[in-house]
Amino acid sequence: MKPRGLRNNNPLNIRRSSDKWQGLCATQDDKEFFQFLCAAYGWRAAFVILTKSYYAKRGIKTIEGIITRWAPSNENNTEGYIRRVCEYTGLNRGQILPPPNERPAMWLMIGYAMARVENGTTDISVNDMLAGWNLL
């Protein structure tokens, strides 16, 4: 069986909230995480959070800062998550990340690494991820 995030077309497991994301399924059967019509919409939502909310609005510009906010230690092994994303991307946890519009490939790599951690698999569609980025 596919991991929950991939079944929900929500590869970074965005928790349900009052946000009205583009591409949400009309019926939300998962009580904890959003369900999207297709993975591209799930990726779009994730990249909006990472690049527009975290990076541009809140000034969170490191892997450590992103993961600490995304996966807080009260419900995750945050240190392990940070280590794995750094390992998968080759980036340093405290490295200042460039603006997303200047280095989109780096941000795609971070998204892919986070999806690997969230879903426990490398069976993640890069085409869906690119489609989501292009919806920004």
Accessible surface in RSA format (square Angstrom, percent):
REM  Atomic radii and reference values for relative SASA: ProtOr
REM  Chains: A
REM  Algorithm: Lee & Richards
REM  Probe-radius: 1.40
REM  Slices: 20
REM RES _ NUM      All-atoms   Total-Side   Main-Chain    Non-polar    All polar
REM                ABS   REL    ABS   REL    ABS   REL    ABS   REL    ABS   REL
RES MET A   1   210.11 108.8 120.64  79.8  89.46 213.0 117.10  99.6  93.00 123.2
RES LYS A   2   125.18  61.1 115.75  71.0   9.43  22.5  71.13  64.0  54.06  57.6
RES PRO A   3    39.87  29.1  29.18  26.6  10.69  38.9  39.84  32.9   0.03   0.2
RES ARG A   4    90.03  37.8  85.22  43.4   4.80  11.4  32.05  43.8  57.98  35.1
RES GLY A   5     0.75   0.9   0.00   N/A   0.75   0.9   0.00   0.0   0.75   1.7
RES LEU A   6    25.79  14.4  20.75  14.8   5.04  12.7  22.11  15.5   3.69   9.9
RES ARG A   7   117.95  49.5  89.38  45.6  28.57  68.0  38.16  52.1  79.79  48.4
RES ASN A   8    10.32   7.1   8.24   8.0   2.09   5.0   2.06   5.0   8.26   8.0
RES ASN A   9    39.49  27.2  38.63  37.3   0.86   2.1   0.86   2.1  38.63  37.3
RES ASN A  10     0.11   0.1   0.11   0.1   0.00   0.0   0.00   0.0   0.11   0.1
RES PRO A  11     1.70   1.2   1.70   1.5   0.00   0.0   1.70   1.4   0.00   0.0
RES LEU A  12     0.17   0.1   0.00   0.0   0.17   0.4   0.00   0.0   0.17   0.5
RES ASN A  13    21.77  15.0  14.31  13.8   7.45  18.0   2.74   6.6  19.03  18.4
RES ILE A  14    13.57   7.7  10.70   8.0   2.87   6.9  13.57   9.8   0.00   0.0
RES ARG A  15   107.14  45.0  99.84  50.9   7.30  17.4  58.77  80.3  48.37  29.3
RES ARG A  16    96.19  40.4  74.10  37.8  22.09  52.6  12.12  16.6  84.07  51.0
RES SER A  17    64.81  54.8  32.92  43.9  31.89  73.5  48.14 102.5  16.67  23.4
RES SER A  18    97.89  82.7  79.59 106.2  18.30  42.2  52.25 111.3  45.64  63.9
RES ASP A  19    73.53  51.5  66.98  66.7   6.54  15.5  11.17  26.3  62.36  62.2
RES LYS A  20   183.47  89.5 150.84  92.5  32.63  77.7 104.42  94.0  79.05  84.2
RES TRP A  21    38.09  15.3  27.03  13.1  11.05  26.0  29.00  15.5   9.09  14.7
RES GLN A  22    96.97  54.2  86.62  63.3  10.35  24.7  40.38  85.9  56.59  42.9
RES GLY A  23    16.13  19.9   0.00   N/A  16.13  19.9   4.53  12.4  11.59  26.0
RES LEU A  24    40.61  22.6  25.00  17.9  15.61  39.2  25.00  17.6  15.61  42.0
RES CYS A  25    34.49  26.1  30.23  33.7   4.26  10.0   8.45  21.4  26.04  28.1
RES ALA A  26   112.26 103.2  65.74 101.4  46.52 105.8  77.88 109.7  34.38  91.1
RES THR A  27    90.95  64.7  80.55  81.7  10.40  24.8  51.69  69.4  39.26  59.3
RES GLN A  28    39.53  22.1  19.55  14.3  19.98  47.6  19.55  41.6  19.98  15.2
RES ASP A  29   104.82  73.4  84.33  83.9  20.49  48.5  31.50  74.1  73.32  73.1
RES ASP A  30    18.19  12.7   9.81   9.8   8.38  19.8  12.26  28.9   5.92   5.9
RES LYS A  31   182.04  88.8 156.88  96.3  25.15  59.9 110.94  99.9  71.10  75.7
RES GLU A  32    79.81  45.8  73.09  55.3   6.71  16.0  28.03  54.2  51.77  42.3
RES PHE A  33    21.90  11.0  21.90  13.6   0.00   0.0  21.90  13.3   0.00   0.0
RES PHE A  34     6.35   3.2   6.35   3.9   0.00   0.0   6.35   3.8   0.00   0.0
RES GLN A  35    31.78  17.8  31.78  23.2   0.00   0.0   3.75   8.0  28.03  21.3
RES PHE A  36     2.60   1.3   0.00   0.0   2.60   6.8   0.00   0.0   2.60   7.4
RES LEU A  37   115.60  64.4  89.33  63.9  26.28  66.1  91.18  64.0  24.42  65.7
RES CYS A  38    52.95  40.1  51.13  57.0   1.82   4.3  33.80  85.6  19.14  20.6
RES ALA A  39    18.69  17.2  15.37  23.7   3.32   7.6  15.37  21.6   3.32   8.8
RES ALA A  40    14.17  13.0  13.37  20.6   0.81   1.8  13.37  18.8   0.81   2.1
RES TYR A  41    64.75  30.2  64.19  36.5   0.56   1.5  17.39  13.1  47.35  58.4
RES GLY A  42     0.18   0.2   0.00   N/A   0.18   0.2   0.00   0.0   0.18   0.4
RES TRP A  43     2.74   1.1   2.74   1.3   0.00   0.0   0.00   0.0   2.74   4.4
RES ARG A  44    38.19  16.0  38.19  19.5   0.00   0.0   0.29   0.4  37.90  23.0
RES ALA A  45     0.47   0.4   0.42   0.7   0.05   0.1   0.42   0.6   0.05   0.1
RES ALA A  46     0.08   0.1   0.08   0.1   0.00   0.0   0.08   0.1   0.00   0.0
RES PHE A  47     0.00   0.0   0.00   0.0   0.00   0.0   0.00   0.0   0.00   0.0
RES VAL A  48    24.78  16.3  24.78  22.4   0.00   0.0  24.78  21.5   0.00   0.0
RES ILE A  49    26.26  14.9  26.19  19.5   0.07   0.2  26.26  18.9   0.00   0.0
RES LEU A  50     0.01   0.0   0.00   0.0   0.01   0.0   0.00   0.0   0.01   0.0
RES THR A  51     7.66   5.4   4.68   4.7   2.98   7.1   3.95   5.3   3.71   5.6
RES LYS A  52   110.34  53.8 104.64  64.2   5.70  13.6  63.78  57.4  46.55  49.6
RES SER A  53    25.62  21.6  23.36  31.2   2.26   5.2  18.63  39.7   6.99   9.8
RES TYR A  54    16.82   7.9  16.82   9.6   0.00   0.0   5.11   3.8  11.71  14.4
RES TYR A  55    18.33   8.6  17.82  10.1   0.51   1.3  11.82   8.9   6.51   8.0
RES ALA A  56    77.65  71.4  42.72  65.9  34.94  79.5  49.48  69.7  28.18  74.6
RES LYS A  57   163.12  79.6 127.69  78.3  35.44  84.4  84.00  75.6  79.12  84.3
RES ARG A  58   112.83  47.4  79.78  40.7  33.05  78.7  29.45  40.2  83.38  50.5
RES GLY A  59    43.57  53.7   0.00   N/A  43.57  53.7  20.01  54.9  23.56  52.8
RES ILE A  60    29.97  17.1  25.77  19.2   4.20  10.1  29.97  21.6   0.00   0.0
RES LYS A  61    78.69  38.4  74.22  45.5   4.47  10.7  24.47  22.0  54.22  57.7
RES THR A  62    25.06  17.8  25.06  25.4   0.00   0.0  16.62  22.3   8.44  12.8
RES ILE A  63     0.16   0.1   0.16   0.1   0.00   0.0   0.16   0.1   0.00   0.0
RES GLU A  64    68.42  39.3  68.42  51.8   0.00   0.0  11.76  22.7  56.66  46.3
RES GLY A  65    24.23  29.9   0.00   N/A  24.23  29.9  21.68  59.5   2.55   5.7
RES ILE A  66     0.16   0.1   0.16   0.1   0.00   0.0   0.16   0.1   0.00   0.0
RES ILE A  67     0.12   0.1   0.12   0.1   0.00   0.0   0.12   0.1   0.00   0.0
RES THR A  68    70.19  49.9  67.10  68.0   3.09   7.4  61.23  82.2   8.96  13.5
RES ARG A  69   115.66  48.6  94.15  48.0  21.52  51.2  24.00  32.8  91.66  55.6
RES TRP A  70    36.30  14.6  15.49   7.5  20.80  48.8  13.63   7.3  22.66  36.8
RES ALA A  71     1.54   1.4   1.22   1.9   0.32   0.7   1.54   2.2   0.00   0.0
RES PRO A  72    47.49  34.6  46.57  42.5   0.91   3.3  47.49  39.2   0.00   0.0
RES SER A  73    92.69  78.3  69.39  92.6  23.30  53.7  33.32  71.0  59.36  83.2
RES ASN A  74   130.80  90.2  88.27  85.3  42.53 102.4  49.00 117.9  81.80  79.1
RES GLU A  75    91.63  52.6  54.88  41.5  36.75  87.5  30.44  58.9  61.19  50.0
RES ASN A  76    54.93  37.9  36.19  35.0  18.74  45.1  12.57  30.3  42.35  40.9
RES ASN A  77    98.34  67.8  79.89  77.2  18.45  44.4  38.45  92.5  59.89  57.9
RES THR A  78    11.68   8.3   9.39   9.5   2.29   5.5   9.39  12.6   2.29   3.5
RES GLU A  79    84.65  48.6  82.80  62.6   1.85   4.4  50.62  97.9  34.03  27.8
RES GLY A  80     2.52   3.1   0.00   N/A   2.52   3.1   2.49   6.8   0.03   0.1
RES TYR A  81     7.72   3.6   7.72   4.4   0.00   0.0   7.72   5.8   0.00   0.0
RES ILE A  82     1.60   0.9   1.60   1.2   0.00   0.0   1.60   1.2   0.00   0.0
RES ARG A  83   139.38  58.5 132.91  67.8   6.47  15.4  65.00  88.8  74.39  45.1
RES ARG A  84    90.57  38.0  90.57  46.2   0.00   0.0  36.08  49.3  54.49  33.0
RES VAL A  85     0.00   0.0   0.00   0.0   0.00   0.0   0.00   0.0   0.00   0.0
RES CYS A  86    21.20  16.0  18.13  20.2   3.07   7.2  16.90  42.8   4.30   4.6
RES GLU A  87   132.50  76.1 101.70  76.9  30.80  73.3  48.05  92.9  84.45  68.9
RES TYR A  88    68.67  32.1  35.79  20.4  32.88  85.5  16.74  12.6  51.93  64.0
RES THR A  89    14.11  10.0   0.01   0.0  14.10  33.6   1.58   2.1  12.53  18.9
RES GLY A  90    70.22  86.6   0.00   N/A  70.22  86.6  36.35  99.7  33.87  75.9
RES LEU A  91    18.34  10.2  13.05   9.3   5.29  13.3  13.82   9.7   4.52  12.2
RES ASN A  92    95.47  65.8  85.70  82.8   9.76  23.5  27.01  65.0  68.46  66.2
RES ARG A  93    75.79  31.8  73.46  37.4   2.33   5.6  46.16  63.1  29.63  18.0
RES GLY A  94    39.79  49.1   0.00   N/A  39.79  49.1  24.31  66.7  15.48  34.7
RES GLN A  95    67.41  37.7  56.72  41.5  10.68  25.4  31.04  66.1  36.37  27.6
RES ILE A  96   123.45  70.2 106.04  79.0  17.41  42.0 106.04  76.4  17.41  47.2
RES LEU A  97     1.17   0.6   0.00   0.0   1.17   2.9   0.03   0.0   1.13   3.0
RES PRO A  98    28.33  20.6  21.52  19.6   6.81  24.8  28.26  23.3   0.06   0.4
RES PRO A  99    46.89  34.2  46.89  42.7   0.00   0.0  46.89  38.7   0.00   0.0
RES PRO A 100    19.31  14.1  19.31  17.6   0.00   0.0  19.31  15.9   0.00   0.0
RES ASN A 101   128.22  88.4  96.15  92.9  32.07  77.2  44.86 108.0  83.37  80.6
RES GLU A 102   116.91  67.1  90.06  68.1  26.85  63.9  33.74  65.3  83.17  67.9
RES ARG A 103   122.00  51.2 119.61  61.0   2.38   5.7  33.96  46.4  88.03  53.4
RES PRO A 104    50.88  37.1  50.88  46.4   0.00   0.0  50.88  42.0   0.00   0.0
RES ALA A 105    73.83  67.9  67.08 103.5   6.76  15.4  68.34  96.2   5.49  14.5
RES MET A 106    12.36   6.4   9.46   6.3   2.89   6.9  11.34   9.6   1.01   1.3
RES TRP A 107     0.00   0.0   0.00   0.0   0.00   0.0   0.00   0.0   0.00   0.0
RES LEU A 108    23.51  13.1  23.51  16.8   0.00   0.0  23.51  16.5   0.00   0.0
RES MET A 109    75.14  38.9  67.83  44.9   7.30  17.4  42.73  36.3  32.40  42.9
RES ILE A 110     0.00   0.0   0.00   0.0   0.00   0.0   0.00   0.0   0.00   0.0
RES GLY A 111     0.00   0.0   0.00   N/A   0.00   0.0   0.00   0.0   0.00   0.0
RES TYR A 112    53.89  25.2  53.89  30.7   0.00   0.0  37.97  28.5  15.92  19.6
RES ALA A 113     1.08   1.0   1.02   1.6   0.05   0.1   1.08   1.5   0.00   0.0
RES MET A 114     0.00   0.0   0.00   0.0   0.00   0.0   0.00   0.0   0.00   0.0
RES ALA A 115     0.00   0.0   0.00   0.0   0.00   0.0   0.00   0.0   0.00   0.0
RES ARG A 116    67.41  28.3  63.62  32.4   3.78   9.0   1.19   1.6  66.22  40.1
RES VAL A 117    24.01  15.8   4.42   4.0  19.59  47.2   8.18   7.1  15.83  42.9
RES GLU A 118    47.21  27.1  21.62  16.4  25.59  60.9   4.55   8.8  42.66  34.8
RES ASN A 119    12.83   8.8   0.37   0.4  12.45  30.0   3.57   8.6   9.26   8.9
RES GLY A 120    70.70  87.2   0.00   N/A  70.70  87.2  37.01 101.6  33.69  75.5
RES THR A 121    36.90  26.2  26.09  26.5  10.81  25.8  20.53  27.6  16.38  24.8
RES THR A 122    81.12  57.7  68.72  69.7  12.40  29.5  35.81  48.1  45.31  68.5
RES ASP A 123   116.52  81.6 102.09 101.6  14.43  34.1  29.43  69.3  87.09  86.9
RES ILE A 124    13.76   7.8   1.28   1.0  12.48  30.1   2.64   1.9  11.12  30.2
RES SER A 125    52.23  44.1  33.74  45.0  18.50  42.6  35.45  75.5  16.78  23.5
RES VAL A 126    75.43  49.6  71.26  64.5   4.17  10.0  71.26  61.9   4.17  11.3
RES ASN A 127   116.98  80.7 109.83 106.1   7.14  17.2  25.32  60.9  91.66  88.6
RES ASP A 128    52.94  37.1  52.86  52.6   0.08   0.2   0.79   1.9  52.15  52.0
RES MET A 129     8.66   4.5   8.66   5.7   0.00   0.0   8.66   7.4   0.00   0.0
RES LEU A 130    72.78  40.5  72.63  52.0   0.15   0.4  72.63  51.0   0.15   0.4
RES ALA A 131    42.08  38.7  34.35  53.0   7.73  17.6  39.78  56.0   2.30   6.1
RES GLY A 132     0.00   0.0   0.00   N/A   0.00   0.0   0.00   0.0   0.00   0.0
RES TRP A 133    40.37  16.2  37.52  18.2   2.85   6.7  18.79  10.0  21.59  35.0
RES ASN A 134   117.14  80.8  86.81  83.9  30.33  73.0  28.17  67.8  88.97  86.0
RES LEU A 135    77.07  42.9  58.67  42.0  18.41  46.3  61.81  43.4  15.26  41.1
RES LEU A 136    71.01  39.5  17.90  12.8  53.11 133.5  37.48  26.3  33.54  90.2
END  Absolute sums over single chains surface
CHAIN  1 A     7153.3       5603.4       1549.9       3552.0       3601.2
END  Absolute sums over all chains
TOTAL          7153.3       5603.4       1549.9       3552.0       3601.2
